[in-house]
Amino acid sequence: MKQIFTQKYLNKNYKIRHTMIYFIIFAVSSASLFILRNSFVVSPENPRTPTLISRFGVLIYALKNNIQSLLRIFNKILYPKLYKIPVLSQYDFPLPPFPNTWYPICLSTDLQKNTLRKEKIAGKDFILYRGSNGIAYAIPDKCSHMGVDLIYGRVENDCVICPFHNKCNKPKDNPDDEKMFIEECNNVIFIWIGVLHNGIPFKSMADLMKKYTEPEKYMFSFPFLKRAIGGHLLDYAEHLLDTNHTQSIHGVTIDTKYTSIETANHSFSIRFKIEDSYITPNFTYITPTFGFVEYTENIKVYIMFVVRTVGYIEMVILPNGNNIQKLAYSFLGALYTQLDFADEAAFFSTKNHNIRNLLPNEAPIQSFREWFTYTFYTSAQLDDFIKCKKLNDW
């Protein structure tokens, strides 16, 4: 009887797994066909007459490349690199683990009126709640009266009522509490972690978002993909300049003549061109924790890094679009991103982060590291970290 039950269970899981594989094959094939269609675009750098013969040549070349891409993706699905995120201390990294910036917590749709949830961002535990006025607040997770965990409380009159003595807890209820700055824009709730400037964050997330994104209020209201990863935020930023890894990991070669990076006061954008194609992906990080990638004009995917604690991050991939067609393309792009990033997730999660040697042709990475360091940390933070790291190593 046990054997029959086990066999039925295995058969059921076998069917579920294969159904998922068939769906992924369909989705990735659709994305590949869309990219294939864009391969017919004639670029100014490579002008050519779109005759039947030239189109046929492009078709054969694109089919070959897309078949190779499909096989590579299927290999990652069938034989994923398994990894376990190690427990690390802040001194296992070359920089402090939490840069001074805005950190995404969750989507606005995940927090309804008069509800609360316990969160941990950058090692900080707190209660996130939305009052009857519709505003999102953050307060310490323990009651200021006798330290009871407020996750057992309830939201009333725009404060959290402790279940033990019915004490009302609200922002700055206790003068000794650190003020938590919350901003909500484009259907994402952010918290500022780090040094303040004149008592407030030196940049508004809403202002940063307006500069780089569309104004739709619910542009991130759709189903998303998520995976747990390890490492430091710097890993996931600087690797976009690592043109040496793309052939072995992504099966493409980057044309370094067209690789460019633009840095702003708090944001950066990296664009590169895939060799022998017209695809020029553009990665824009509005903050080190939140940004988007534009694979083509019609495929745009948002990515947010929910940093829970030292070396533990949730990478969330968000499809978006203000019409059905853009949303469909974006979902395919999100699925592709989730699958194609699998190997890097394993490598970044398990690497030794203090080994940071570069090859001669990787000078742009060093320049980016210096910009990142002095943009997202203060001199005092770096000095204290280096001193403590040396003591810890000793």
N, C-alpha and C positions, 0 to 999 in steps of 0.2 A: 504493500500500500504506500509506504514511504517512498519507494522507488518510483511508483507511478506519479505521485504528487511532485516529486523532484523533477521528473521528466516533463510534466506539464508546465512547471514553473520555468524550466530552461527553454521550452518551446515558446512560451509567452514572451520571455525576454529576448529570445532570438528574433521573433517577429517584430518586436518593438525596435530593436537595434537596426534591423534591416529596413524598416519603414523610415527611420530617421536618416539612414544612409541614402535611401532613394530620394528623400526630400532634399537633402543637402546636395546630391548630384544634380537634381533639377535646378536648385537655386544657383549653385556655382556655374552650371552650364548656361543659365540665363544671363548671369553677370558676364560670363566670358563672351557670349554672343553680343551683348551690348558693347563691351570693349572692342570686340571684333568690328562692329559697325562703326565705331569711332576711329578704327584704324584706317578707314578710307579718307579721313580728313587730310587735305594737302596743307602742309605747314609752309610758312614763308622760308624756313631754312632749307626745306627740301621740295621746291616746286616741281611738279610734274603734271603732265596732262592726264586727266582721269579717263583714259581710253579703256576699251574693253580689255586689252592685253595687260595694261598696267594694273587695272583693277583685279584681273585674274592672278597676277603675280602677288599683289598684296594679299589677296584672299588665301593663296597657298601658304604664304609666309605666316599670316596671322593664324590660320588653322593649325599649323605646326606648333607655333608658340603657345596657343591656347590649349592644345591637347597636352603639351608638356606641363603647363600650369595646372590643368585638371588632374593629371597623374600625380603631380607633387602634392596637391591639396588632398587627394584621396589617400595618399600614403600617410599624411599627417593624421587623417581621420582614423584609419585602420591601425596605425602603429604610432600612437601618441607617445611623446617622451614624458614619462611619469616623473613627478618631482614632489618633494615635501618641503614646504617653506620652513627654513630653520629658525630657531629662536635666537635673535641677535641682540646685542647691546648697541647703544649709539656709537661706541668706539670701534665697532666693526666696520665703520664707514669713514671715508676721508673728510667728510663734512658733517656738521650737525644734521640730524635726520629730518628736521622740520623747517624748511625755509620760511621766511616772513612773507606770507601771502594769504589769499583767500582759499579756503578748502571747501569743496562741495560736500554736503551732508547727504541729501536725498532730493528727490523730485518733489515739487510743491504738492502734486497730487497724492503723495504718500502721507501727507499730514492734513487731516481734515479739521474743521472748527471744533474746539472744545475737546481735542484729543492730545495725547502726549506720547512720547517714545523716548527710550533711553538710548543715547548715542555715545560712541567713543571716536573722537577725531584727534589725530596727532597725540595719542596717549592721554587725552583729557576726557574724563567722563562727565556727562551733563545730561540734563533733561531738555528736550526740544518739545515745545508745545505751541499750539495755535489757539489764541483766545477767541472769544465770541466776536471780537472786532475784526477778525480775519488776519491779524498780524502774528507772525511767527516770533517766538522768544526763546532764549536759552538761559537756563539757570543751573547752578550746581546741583548734582544729583542727590545730595543729602540735605535734609531739612536743617535750616539754620538754628532750630530750637534744640533738638536732641539727636540729630544725625540720622533720622530714619530715611531709608531709601524712598525717594519720591516717585519711583516707578509704580508704587502701590497707591499713589494719590489720584486725585481727579482735578479737572480744570473747572474752575468757577470764577466768574467776575474777572477774567483775564489774569488769574493767578493759579498756582497749583496748591491745592489743599492737602496738607499732610494727613494721612489716615489715622495717625496716633493721637494728636491733640487738636486736629482741625486748624492748624496754623496756616495762614496764607503765605506762600512763597512766590515772590516775583523778582524781576531783575533789580539788582542793587538793593534788595531788602536788607542785606547785611553789609554795612560799609566796608567790612574787611574782604568781601567777596570781589574777585577779579571780574571786571565788566566784560561781558561777552558780546561782541558785535556781530549781528546777524543781518545779512542782506538777502533779499529774494528777488530774483530777476530771471526772466525767460523760463519760468517754471522750474528753477533750481534754487535750493536754499543753500547759502554759503555761510561759513563762519570764518572770522579772521583769527589766525594763529600767528603770534609773533610780536615783535616790538611795535609800539605805538609812536606816532609822531604828533606831539602836542595833544596827547590824550586820545587820539583817534587813528584809525588806519590811514596810511598816507595816500591810498588810492581807493576810490569807490568801485566795487565790482560792477555796479550798474553802469558806470561810465566806461569801464573797460569793455563790457559786453556790448554797449551801443556802438562802439568803434568797429567791432569785428563781426557782429552777427545781425541777422534779420530781426525786426521788431515784434514778430509774432509772439503772443503771450504764451501759447501752448505748443511751441515748436518742439518741445521735448516730452510730449505727453504720450509717447508711443511705447510699445513693448521694447525692452532692451536686453542686451546680452551682457553677461558678467563672468569674470574669472578672478580667482585669488592669485596674486603674484607677490613676490618678495622684492627686496632691493631698495634703491633710493630713487627719488624722483629724477635726479640728475641722469641716471642710467637711461631712462626712457626718453629723455630729451636729447642727450648727446649722441645716441646711437643713430639718429637720423642723418648725422654727418659721416657716419661710418660707411663709406662706399665699398670697403673691402668685404663686408659680410653679405652683401646682397646676392651675389652669385650662388653661394653655397646655401643660403637660407631661403631666398625668395626666387631663385632661378632666373634672375635678370642682372644685367650689367648697367651701372649708372654712368652716364656720360658726364664726367667731372667738369667739363667746360661749362655746363649749364647749371651746376650746383651753386646755389646762392643762399645766404642767410641775412635776414634783416632783424635787427634788435631794436626794441623801443625801451621806454622807461621801465616797463614791467612785463612786456610781452615779446615774443619772437616768432618769426616765420621762416621756414626752411622749404625751399623748392628745389627739385631736381628733375632730370629728364632721363627716362629709361632709354638706353641705347637701342637704335634700330626700331624705334617706335615713335608715336606722337603723344604718348602718355607722359604728362608732366605733373606728378602729384605735388600738392602744396600742403604742408603741415603748418598750422597756425596754433600756437599755444597762447591763449589769452592770459593765463597764469600757468605756472608749472604743473598745476593740478587739473586744468580744464582747457580744452581746445577742440579743433576739428581738422579733418583731412578732406581735401577735395581731390578725388581721383581723376575726375573729369568734370566738365561743366555741369553735368546732371547728376553726379554722384558725390554727395557731401555727407560725411558721417561725423558726429560729435563723440568725443572721448573724455570721460572724467575719471580721475584717480581719487578714490575715496580712501584717504590714508588713515588707517585705524590706529596703528601703533608703530613702533620702530620695526622697519623691515616687513611690514604686513600691509598690503594695499589691495583694494578691490578695484579692478579695472572695468569700468562700465562703458559699453559701446551703445550709443544712442542714435537710432535712425531718426530722420526728421524730414519734413517737407510740407509745403503749404498746398499741395494738391496730390491726388492719388498717384500720378505718374512719378513725381519726385520722391514720394514716400516709398514706392515700390523699389525704385532704383537705389534709394538710400538703404533700405533693408537688405538688399543684396550686397551692397558695399559693406554694411555692418557685419553680415555673415562672413564675407570674405576676410575682413579684418580679424574677426574672432578666430578663424581657422588658420590664417596665414601667420598669425603672431604666436602660435602655439610653441614653436621651438624657442623663440626668444624669451617667452615667459619662463620656461624651464631653465634656460641659461642664466638669466638675470636673477632668478630666485635663489640659485644655488652657488653662484660665483663667489670668489674672494674679492670683496669690494675694495680692499686696500691695495690690490695689484692693479696699477693704472698706467702701465707702460704703453707707449704709442710708437707706431711705425713712422718712418720719415714722411710719408705722404698723408699723415693724419694730423698735421699741424693745425688745421681749422678746429679740430676737436679741443686742442689745448687752449686756443683763443676763446672758444665758447665756454670752457670750464672757468676761465678767469672772469669772463663777463657774468656768468651765472653766480659765481661765488660772491662777487662784490656788488651784485644787484639785489640778491635775496638774503644777505646776511650783513650785519653790522661788524665793524672792526672789533668791537668789544666781544661780540658773540664768538667770532673766530679765534680771538686770543684766548678766551676762557676755554673754548673747546680744545684747542691745541695743547694747552697746559694740562688739562684733565686727561686728555688722551695719552700724553706722555707718562703721566703718573700711573694710569691704568695699565699701559704696556709694561712699565717697570715692575 
